[in-house]
Amino acid sequence: MHAIVQPSTKPLTSNPSTTIRSALQEPLWLKITLIAIALGFIFLFLCLPLLIVLFHAFAKGVGAYWEAILQPDTLAAIKLTLLTALVTVPANTLFGIAAAWAITRFEFRGKSLLTTLIDLPFSVSPVISGVIFVLLFGMQGYFGEWLRDHDIKIVFAIPGIILATLFVTFPFVARQLIPLMQEMGNEEEEAALSLGASSWKMFFKVTLPNIKWALLYGVLLCNARAMGEFGAVSVVSGHIRGLTNTLPLHVEVSYNDYQTVGAFASASILAGLAVVTLVLKTLLEWKQGNR
């Protein structure tokens, strides 16, 4: 009779956790190399430019720095930058909340088109968007004659700067809220409505607390882009000193006029904004992670 061979009960593969641990146990030299490359890129493209800006800003002393900041054209550029952000950020916040609510809570025709249009500024060059506003609202543009007859100035004026900034910044809040609200679902909101809560009360008591960190994150990114936008604003501003130059445009004008201290002093304000944005961004990401 033939002997009966019992099948082996020994697993053919090793422990998955052991495999994962061995895959993560890379050689020490490889870890050091990767960390050195990452730190080198951070220093070369982030820290070094920031140090150069500060060095040139204070090259002639603190007095020259403050004198450049307090120049009338610099103060006008700062005020215009703050005004632009003050208008565009709240407007884009309202749009982002409304768009995210509509896309994640309702089914309607054109929903995919709306989602695609929200991403449009990410795929269109800011310079192209500025040219489009010139073709629409410039003196020779589609609405140029009507605007001229009614003495309304959009291009080469503050309204054009605000419109261009609105266009390039409107996706930021919506793009932070849409994925989060899709993941959340609407069970809690339906429960609140079934218990008698009004729509506004449901929004402020249920929806807003759940999306507040993503909302703040989107507002932060929108504000940073609004204050630092160059391409679209450069096309529609006309570069009128003291009137239509935002802070990034003022940096370019000062540098082209060989006002090195003034250019780098203005740039230091934008650099400070970037550092503050990075710190707040990291804090908000940490808060979202804890959520």
Secondary structure in CASP SS format (residue, H / E / C, confidence):
PFRMAT SS
TARGET T0000
AUTHOR 0000-0000-0000
METHOD secondary structure of the structure
MODEL  1
M C 1.00
H C 1.00
A C 1.00
I C 1.00
V C 1.00
Q C 1.00
P C 1.00
S C 1.00
T C 1.00
K C 1.00
P C 1.00
L C 1.00
T C 1.00
S C 1.00
N C 1.00
P H 1.00
S H 1.00
T H 1.00
T H 1.00
I H 1.00
R H 1.00
S H 1.00
A H 1.00
L H 1.00
Q C 1.00
E C 1.00
P C 1.00
L H 1.00
W H 1.00
L H 1.00
K H 1.00
I H 1.00
T H 1.00
L H 1.00
I H 1.00
A H 1.00
I H 1.00
A H 1.00
L H 1.00
G H 1.00
F H 1.00
I H 1.00
F H 1.00
L H 1.00
F H 1.00
L H 1.00
C H 1.00
L H 1.00
P H 1.00
L H 1.00
L H 1.00
I H 1.00
V H 1.00
L H 1.00
F H 1.00
H H 1.00
A H 1.00
F C 1.00
A C 1.00
K C 1.00
G C 1.00
V H 1.00
G H 1.00
A H 1.00
Y H 1.00
W H 1.00
E H 1.00
A H 1.00
I H 1.00
L C 1.00
Q C 1.00
P H 1.00
D H 1.00
T H 1.00
L H 1.00
A H 1.00
A H 1.00
I H 1.00
K H 1.00
L H 1.00
T H 1.00
L H 1.00
L H 1.00
T H 1.00
A H 1.00
L H 1.00
V H 1.00
T H 1.00
V H 1.00
P H 1.00
A H 1.00
N H 1.00
T H 1.00
L H 1.00
F H 1.00
G H 1.00
I H 1.00
A H 1.00
A H 1.00
A H 1.00
W H 1.00
A H 1.00
I H 1.00
T H 1.00
R H 1.00
F C 1.00
E C 1.00
F C 1.00
R C 1.00
G C 1.00
K H 1.00
S H 1.00
L H 1.00
L H 1.00
T H 1.00
T H 1.00
L H 1.00
I H 1.00
D C 1.00
L H 1.00
P H 1.00
F H 1.00
S H 1.00
V C 1.00
S C 1.00
P H 1.00
V H 1.00
I H 1.00
S H 1.00
G H 1.00
V H 1.00
I H 1.00
F H 1.00
V H 1.00
L H 1.00
L H 1.00
F H 1.00
G C 1.00
M C 1.00
Q C 1.00
G C 1.00
Y C 1.00
F C 1.00
G H 1.00
E H 1.00
W H 1.00
L H 1.00
R H 1.00
D H 1.00
H C 1.00
D C 1.00
I C 1.00
K C 1.00
I C 1.00
V C 1.00
F C 1.00
A C 1.00
I H 1.00
P H 1.00
G H 1.00
I H 1.00
I H 1.00
L H 1.00
A H 1.00
T H 1.00
L H 1.00
F H 1.00
V H 1.00
T H 1.00
F C 1.00
P H 1.00
F H 1.00
V H 1.00
A H 1.00
R H 1.00
Q H 1.00
L H 1.00
I H 1.00
P H 1.00
L H 1.00
M H 1.00
Q H 1.00
E H 1.00
M H 1.00
G C 1.00
N C 1.00
E H 1.00
E H 1.00
E H 1.00
E H 1.00
A H 1.00
A H 1.00
L H 1.00
S H 1.00
L C 1.00
G C 1.00
A C 1.00
S C 1.00
S H 1.00
W H 1.00
K H 1.00
M H 1.00
F H 1.00
F H 1.00
K H 1.00
V H 1.00
T H 1.00
L H 1.00
P H 1.00
N H 1.00
I H 1.00
K H 1.00
W H 1.00
A H 1.00
L H 1.00
L H 1.00
Y H 1.00
G H 1.00
V H 1.00
L H 1.00
L H 1.00
C H 1.00
N H 1.00
A H 1.00
R H 1.00
A H 1.00
M H 1.00
G H 1.00
E C 1.00
F C 1.00
G H 1.00
A H 1.00
V H 1.00
S H 1.00
V H 1.00
V H 1.00
S H 1.00
G C 1.00
H C 1.00
I C 1.00
R C 1.00
G C 1.00
L C 1.00
T C 1.00
N C 1.00
T C 1.00
L H 1.00
P H 1.00
L H 1.00
H H 1.00
V H 1.00
E H 1.00
V H 1.00
S H 1.00
Y H 1.00
N H 1.00
D C 1.00
Y C 1.00
Q C 1.00
T H 1.00
V H 1.00
G H 1.00
A H 1.00
F H 1.00
A H 1.00
S H 1.00
A H 1.00
S H 1.00
I H 1.00
L H 1.00
A H 1.00
G H 1.00
L H 1.00
A H 1.00
V H 1.00
V H 1.00
T H 1.00
L H 1.00
V H 1.00
L H 1.00
K H 1.00
T H 1.00
L H 1.00
L H 1.00
E H 1.00
W H 1.00
K H 1.00
Q H 1.00
G H 1.00
N H 1.00
R C 1.00
END
